Every structure is written in C-alpha cells, then in structure tokens.
Amino acid sequence: MTGTARPVRRWVPPLSSTELVTVLDRLRGWSPFDGAALLDDVAAVLDDVPPPEEDTAQLAERLREHLARLVTIAVASEAEQDTTAAQLVLRARTLHADPLPCGRQAAIAHLRRLGWTANELHDRLAAIRCLREAA
C-alpha cells in the first residue's frame, strides 16, 4: 500500500440540535403501553351501569389516548397488512377525531364505541402478536 491519503468527508449528524431536543423531549414524555389501564377504562364504559356524568369527558380522553397508542403500535408493527386490524385502525382513527357529543345518552353511546373499538383493536393486536401479551 502506498502512502497516498484519501480525502474523507466530514461527518454530519443526522439531526440538528433542535431536532435532537425534540426527540429528547418525546423520550422523556414517553410512557409504556398499559394494557391493564386500557382494560379498566373499557370495563368502565361497557359496564351495565354507565359511568357518572362527571367522569364522561375524562374517560373519553383516556380512551382516545388508548386508541392513539394502539394505532401507533399497529402502524409500527405493520399490523395493517392484516385486513381486520386495518379496519379497526381506520375505525379507531375516525372515533379518535370525533368530539364527545352533547347529551348524556349520545355521550355514553360514543364512550361505548370508543371502548369497543379499543378492546377489539387490543385483542386483534395481541392475536397477531403485535403486543407481547394481553393484560
């Protein structure tokens, strides 16, 4: 080998400092999937006795968060290749975007749709092994 030096390009980080701060903030705000909490919330809205009216908005928000987390898991694990999972993901996205309706009966019906969809998507992701275990 001869003593000729080859020029080497200077390394450039893949993210800017601003983008790295964003990633760090997201990592700090991350919490693991909690299947038990999901099932508790599903049970609360699918029970024969509807949840108290003062808990409706909070339950709806938690169920939306569960749906968002499940959709993220489905997309990351390519579960949408499964027809049933793809349909459930679509339904979850639609329900996630729907606001909580006014009126007690309409709100309870919406909560139950959120609950059923979260439960079915959770079960399907467990069945096709996108979740390590079902709580």
NUTOR-870389 format. One record per atom (N, C-alpha, C, O): x, y, z; residue in three letters. Coordinates in steps of 0.05 Angstrom, whole numbers, padded with zeros to 5 digits, always signed. Layout:
BEGIN
XYZALA;...
end
This chain:
BEGIN
+00017-00024+00000MET;+00000+00000+00000MET;+00018+00025+00000MET;+00038+00026+00014MET;+00010+00044-00015THR;+00026+00069-00017THR;+00017+00089+00003THR;-00004+00085+00016THR;+00032+00109+00007GLY;+00026+00129+00027GLY;+00008+00152+00018GLY;+00009+00173+00029GLY;-00009+00147-00002THR;-00028+00168-00011THR;-00052+00169+00007THR;-00065+00149+00013THR;-00058+00193+00015ALA;-00082+00196+00033ALA;-00106+00202+00016ALA;-00105+00217-00004ALA;-00128+00189+00024ARG;-00153+00194+00010ARG;-00169+00214+00027ARG;-00170+00212+00051ARG;-00182+00233+00014PRO;-00198+00252+00029PRO;-00223+00238+00041PRO;-00235+00221+00028PRO;-00229+00245+00065VAL;-00252+00233+00079VAL;-00272+00256+00085VAL;-00264+00277+00095VAL;-00297+00251+00078ARG;-00317+00272+00083ARG;-00321+00275+00113ARG;-00321+00255+00128ARG;-00325+00299+00121ARG;-00330+00305+00149ARG;-00358+00294+00156ARG;-00377+00296+00141ARG;-00360+00282+00180TRP;-00385+00270+00189TRP;-00405+00293+00196TRP;-00398+00312+00209TRP;-00430+00289+00187VAL;-00451+00308+00193VAL;-00473+00293+00208VAL;-00483+00273+00199VAL;-00480+00303+00232PRO;-00501+00288+00247PRO;-00527+00288+00232PRO;-00533+00306+00217PRO;-00542+00266+00236PRO;-00567+00263+00220PRO;-00589+00283+00229PRO;-00608+00288+00214PRO;-00587+00294+00254LEU;-00607+00312+00264LEU;-00594+00338+00273LEU;-00571+00337+00283LEU;-00608+00360+00271SER;-00598+00385+00282SER;-00602+00385+00312SER;-00615+00368+00323SER;-00590+00405+00325SER;-00593+00406+00354SER;-00622+00410+00363SER;-00631+00400+00383SER;-00637+00425+00347THR;-00666+00429+00353THR;-00681+00403+00350THR;-00698+00397+00367THR;-00675+00388+00329GLU;-00688+00362+00326GLU;-00681+00343+00348GLU;-00698+00327+00357GLU;-00656+00343+00357LEU;-00648+00326+00379LEU;-00662+00333+00405LEU;-00669+00315+00420LEU;-00666+00359+00410VAL;-00681+00367+00434VAL;-00710+00357+00432VAL;-00721+00349+00452VAL;-00722+00358+00408THR;-00749+00348+00404THR;-00750+00318+00410THR;-00769+00309+00424THR;-00731+00303+00400VAL;-00730+00274+00405VAL;-00727+00269+00435VAL;-00741+00252+00446VAL;-00709+00284+00448LEU;-00705+00280+00477LEU;-00730+00287+00493LEU;-00737+00272+00511LEU;-00744+00308+00486ASP;-00769+00315+00500ASP;-00790+00293+00496ASP;-00805+00286+00515ASP;-00792+00282+00472ARG;-00811+00260+00467ARG;-00803+00235+00484ARG;-00821+00221+00494ARG;-00778+00229+00485LEU;-00769+00206+00501LEU;-00775+00210+00531LEU;-00784+00191+00544LEU;-00771+00234+00540ARG;-00777+00240+00568ARG;-00807+00238+00574ARG;-00815+00230+00597ARG;-00823+00245+00555GLY;-00852+00244+00559GLY;-00865+00217+00553GLY;-00889+00213+00557GLY;-00849+00198+00544TRP;-00859+00172+00536TRP;-00866+00155+00560TRP;-00852+00156+00581TRP;-00888+00141+00558SER;-00895+00121+00579SER;-00902+00095+00565SER;-00913+00095+00543SER;-00896+00073+00577PRO;-00901+00047+00564PRO;-00931+00042+00562PRO;-00947+00053+00577PRO;-00938+00025+00543PHE;-00966+00017+00540PHE;-00975+00003+00565PHE;-00962-00015+00575PHE;-00999+00010+00574ASP;-01010-00002+00599ASP;-01037-00015+00592ASP;-01058-00003+00592ASP;-01035-00041+00585GLY;-01059-00056+00578GLY;-01079-00058+00600GLY;-01103-00059+00595GLY;-01069-00059+00625ALA;-01088-00061+00648ALA;-01105-00036+00650ALA;-01129-00037+00655ALA;-01092-00012+00646ALA;-01107+00013+00647ALA;-01128+00014+00625ALA;-01150+00023+00629ALA;-01120+00005+00601LEU;-01138+00004+00578LEU;-01163-00013+00585LEU;-01185-00004+00582LEU;-01158-00037+00596LEU;-01180-00055+00602LEU;-01197-00044+00625LEU;-01222-00048+00625LEU;-01185-00030+00644ASP;-01201-00017+00665ASP;-01220+00004+00653ASP;-01244+00005+00660ASP;-01210+00021+00635ASP;-01226+00041+00623ASP;-01248+00029+00605ASP;-01270+00039+00604ASP;-01241+00008+00590VAL;-01260-00006+00573VAL;-01283-00017+00591VAL;-01306-00014+00585VAL;-01275-00030+00613ALA;-01295-00041+00631ALA;-01313-00019+00643ALA;-01337-00024+00646ALA;-01302+00004+00648ALA;-01318+00026+00660ALA;-01340+00035+00640ALA;-01362+00042+00649ALA;-01333+00036+00614VAL;-01353+00046+00595VAL;-01371+00024+00584VAL;-01393+00031+00574VAL;-01363-00001+00586LEU;-01380-00022+00576LEU;-01396-00036+00597LEU;-01412-00055+00592LEU;-01393-00028+00622ASP;-01408-00039+00644ASP;-01438-00034+00640ASP;-01446-00015+00626ASP;-01455-00050+00653ASP;-01484-00046+00651ASP;-01492-00019+00663ASP;-01512-00008+00655ASP;-01477-00010+00683VAL;-01483+00016+00695VAL;-01464+00037+00682VAL;-01440+00035+00685VAL;-01475+00057+00668PRO;-01458+00077+00655PRO;-01442+00092+00676PRO;-01450+00095+00699PRO;-01418+00102+00668PRO;-01402+00118+00686PRO;-01416+00144+00694PRO;-01434+00154+00679PRO;-01409+00155+00717PRO;-01422+00181+00725PRO;-01416+00202+00704PRO;-01396+00202+00691PRO;-01435+00220+00702GLU;-01434+00241+00681GLU;-01408+00258+00684GLU;-01397+00266+00664GLU;-01399+00262+00709GLU;-01375+00279+00713GLU;-01350+00265+00704GLU;-01329+00278+00700GLU;-01351+00239+00699ASP;-01327+00224+00690ASP;-01326+00220+00660ASP;-01307+00210+00649ASP;-01348+00228+00646THR;-01351+00223+00618THR;-01328+00235+00601THR;-01316+00221+00585THR;-01322+00260+00604ALA;-01302+00273+00588ALA;-01274+00262+00593ALA;-01259+00258+00575ALA;-01268+00256+00618GLN;-01242+00245+00625GLN;-01239+00217+00614GLN;-01218+00210+00603GLN;-01260+00201+00616LEU;-01259+00174+00604LEU;-01255+00175+00574LEU;-01240+00159+00562LEU;-01270+00193+00561ALA;-01267+00196+00532ALA;-01239+00203+00524ALA;-01228+00192+00505ALA;-01226+00221+00539GLU;-01199+00229+00533GLU;-01180+00206+00537GLU;-01162+00202+00521GLU;-01183+00191+00558ARG;-01165+00168+00563ARG;-01169+00147+00541ARG;-01149+00135+00532ARG;-01194+00142+00533LEU;-01198+00122+00512LEU;-01186+00132+00485LEU;-01176+00115+00470LEU;-01188+00158+00480ARG;-01175+00168+00456ARG;-01145+00164+00457ARG;-01132+00157+00437ARG;-01133+00168+00481GLU;-01104+00163+00484GLU;-01098+00134+00480GLU;-01078+00127+00467GLU;-01114+00116+00490HIS;-01110+00087+00486HIS;-01112+00081+00456HIS;-01095+00066+00446HIS;-01131+00092+00442LEU;-01134+00087+00414LEU;-01110+00097+00398LEU;-01100+00083+00381LEU;-01101+00121+00405ALA;-01077+00132+00392ALA;-01053+00114+00396ALA;-01038+00109+00377ALA;-01049+00104+00420ARG;-01027+00087+00426ARG;-01029+00061+00411ARG;-01009+00051+00399ARG;-01053+00049+00410LEU;-01057+00024+00396LEU;-01052+00028+00365LEU;-01041+00010+00352LEU;-01062+00050+00354VAL;-01057+00055+00326VAL;-01027+00058+00320VAL;-01018+00048+00300VAL;-01013+00072+00338THR;-00984+00075+00334THR;-00970+00048+00335THR;-00953+00042+00318THR;-00979+00031+00353ILE;-00967+00003+00355ILE;-00974-00012+00329ILE;-00956-00026+00318ILE;-00998-00010+00320ALA;-01006-00024+00295ALA;-00990-00015+00271ALA;-00981-00031+00255ALA;-00987+00011+00268VAL;-00972+00022+00246VAL;-00942+00014+00248VAL;-00930+00006+00228VAL;-00931+00016+00271ALA;-00902+00010+00275ALA;-00897-00020+00270ALA;-00875-00027+00260ALA;-00916-00037+00276SER;-00911-00066+00273SER;-00923-00076+00246SER;-00924-00100+00242SER;-00932-00058+00230GLU;-00943-00064+00203GLU;-00967-00083+00205GLU;-00971-00100+00188GLU;-00983-00079+00226ALA;-01007-00096+00230ALA;-01028-00090+00210ALA;-01047-00106+00207ALA;-01026-00067+00196GLU;-01047-00060+00176GLU;-01047-00079+00152GLU;-01064-00077+00135GLU;-01027-00097+00151GLN;-01027-00117+00130GLN;-01049-00137+00135GLN;-01058-00151+00117GLN;-01057-00139+00160ASP;-01080-00156+00168ASP;-01105-00140+00163ASP;-01108-00118+00173ASP;-01124-00152+00148THR;-01148-00138+00140THR;-01164-00128+00164THR;-01174-00106+00164THR;-01168-00146+00183THR;-01184-00139+00207THR;-01171-00116+00223THR;-01184-00097+00231THR;-01145-00119+00226ALA;-01130-00097+00241ALA;-01132-00071+00226ALA;-01135-00050+00238ALA;-01130-00072+00199ALA;-01132-00047+00183ALA;-01159-00034+00186ALA;-01161-00010+00189ALA;-01180-00050+00187GLN;-01207-00039+00190GLN;-01210-00027+00218GLN;-01222-00005+00221GLN;-01199-00040+00238LEU;-01200-00029+00266LEU;-01184-00004+00269LEU;-01192+00014+00283LEU;-01161-00003+00255VAL;-01145+00022+00256VAL;-01160+00045+00244VAL;-01160+00067+00254VAL;-01173+00040+00221LEU;-01189+00061+00208LEU;-01211+00070+00226LEU;-01216+00094+00229LEU;-01225+00051+00239ARG;-01247+00058+00257ARG;-01236+00074+00281ARG;-01248+00093+00290ARG;-01213+00066+00292ALA;-01201+00079+00314ALA;-01194+00108+00307ALA;-01198+00126+00323ALA;-01182+00112+00284ARG;-01175+00139+00275ARG;-01200+00157+00272ARG;-01200+00180+00280ARG;-01221+00145+00261THR;-01246+00161+00258THR;-01258+00168+00285THR;-01265+00192+00290THR;-01260+00149+00303LEU;-01271+00155+00330LEU;-01253+00174+00345LEU;-01263+00191+00360LEU;-01227+00172+00342HIS;-01208+00190+00356HIS;-01214+00219+00349HIS;-01211+00237+00365HIS;-01221+00223+00324ALA;-01225+00250+00314ALA;-01253+00261+00321ALA;-01257+00285+00321ALA;-01272+00243+00327ASP;-01299+00252+00334ASP;-01300+00265+00362ASP;-01290+00253+00381ASP;-01312+00288+00364PRO;-01315+00301+00390PRO;-01336+00286+00407PRO;-01353+00272+00396PRO;-01334+00290+00433LEU;-01354+00278+00451LEU;-01380+00293+00447LEU;-01381+00318+00450LEU;-01401+00279+00440PRO;-01427+00292+00434PRO;-01440+00304+00459PRO;-01434+00296+00482PRO;-01457+00323+00455CYS;-01472+00335+00477CYS;-01496+00316+00483CYS;-01505+00301+00466CYS;-01505+00317+00508GLY;-01527+00300+00516GLY;-01517+00274+00528GLY;-01498+00261+00517GLY;-01528+00266+00549ARG;-01519+00242+00565ARG;-01519+00217+00548ARG;-01499+00202+00547ARG;-01542+00211+00535GLN;-01544+00186+00520GLN;-01525+00185+00497GLN;-01512+00164+00492GLN;-01522+00206+00482ALA;-01504+00207+00459ALA;-01475+00204+00469ALA;-01459+00191+00456ALA;-01468+00217+00491ALA;-01441+00215+00502ALA;-01435+00186+00511ALA;-01413+00176+00506ALA;-01454+00173+00524ILE;-01450+00145+00533ILE;-01447+00127+00508ILE;-01430+00109+00508ILE;-01463+00131+00488ALA;-01461+00115+00464ALA;-01433+00119+00451ALA;-01421+00099+00441ALA;-01423+00143+00450HIS;-01397+00149+00439HIS;-01375+00135+00456HIS;-01357+00123+00445HIS;-01378+00137+00482LEU;-01358+00124+00500LEU;-01357+00094+00495LEU;-01336+00082+00494LEU;-01381+00082+00491ARG;-01382+00053+00486ARG;-01369+00046+00459ARG;-01356+00025+00457ARG;-01373+00063+00439ARG;-01360+00058+00413ARG;-01329+00059+00416ARG;-01315+00043+00406ARG;-01320+00080+00431LEU;-01292+00082+00437LEU;-01281+00057+00451LEU;-01261+00046+00444LEU;-01296+00048+00472GLY;-01289+00025+00488GLY;-01288+00000+00471GLY;-01268-00016+00473GLY;-01309-00005+00455TRP;-01309-00029+00439TRP;-01286-00030+00419TRP;-01273-00050+00415TRP;-01282-00007+00407THR;-01260-00006+00387THR;-01233-00010+00399THR;-01216-00025+00389THR;-01228+00003+00422ALA;-01203-00001+00436ALA;-01199-00030+00444ALA;-01177-00041+00441ALA;-01220-00043+00454ASN;-01219-00070+00463ASN;-01213-00089+00439ASN;-01196-00107+00440ASN;-01228-00085+00417GLU;-01225-00102+00393GLU;-01197-00099+00381GLU;-01185-00118+00373GLU;-01187-00074+00379LEU;-01161-00069+00368LEU;-01139-00081+00386LEU;-01120-00094+00376LEU;-01142-00078+00411HIS;-01123-00090+00431HIS;-01123-00120+00427HIS;-01101-00132+00425HIS;-01146-00133+00426ASP;-01148-00162+00423ASP;-01135-00171+00396ASP;-01121-00191+00395ASP;-01141-00156+00375ARG;-01130-00164+00349ARG;-01100-00161+00348ARG;-01086-00179+00337ARG;-01089-00140+00359LEU;-01060-00136+00360LEU;-01047-00158+00376LEU;-01025-00167+00370LEU;-01060-00167+00398ALA;-01049-00189+00414ALA;-01051-00215+00398ALA;-01032-00231+00398ALA;-01073-00219+00383ALA;-01076-00244+00367ALA;-01056-00246+00345ALA;-01047-00269+00339ALA;-01048-00224+00333ILE;-01029-00225+00311ILE;-01001-00219+00321ILE;-00982-00214+00305ILE;-00998-00220+00347ARG;-00972-00218+00360ARG;-00957-00191+00357ARG;-00933-00190+00354ARG;-00973-00170+00356CYS;-00961-00143+00355CYS;-00958-00132+00384CYS;-00943-00113+00388CYS;-00971-00144+00403LEU;-00968-00138+00431LEU;-00956-00163+00444LEU;-00964-00186+00437LEU;-00938-00160+00462ARG;-00926-00183+00474ARG;-00945-00200+00490ARG;-00944-00225+00490ARG;-00963-00186+00503GLU;-00983-00201+00519GLU;-01008-00184+00522GLU;-01007-00160+00521GLU;-01030-00197+00525ALA;-01055-00183+00530ALA;-01058-00182+00561ALA;-01056-00203+00574ALA;-01064-00159+00571ALA;-01066-00156+00600ALA;-01090-00171+00611ALA;-01096-00170+00635ALA;
end
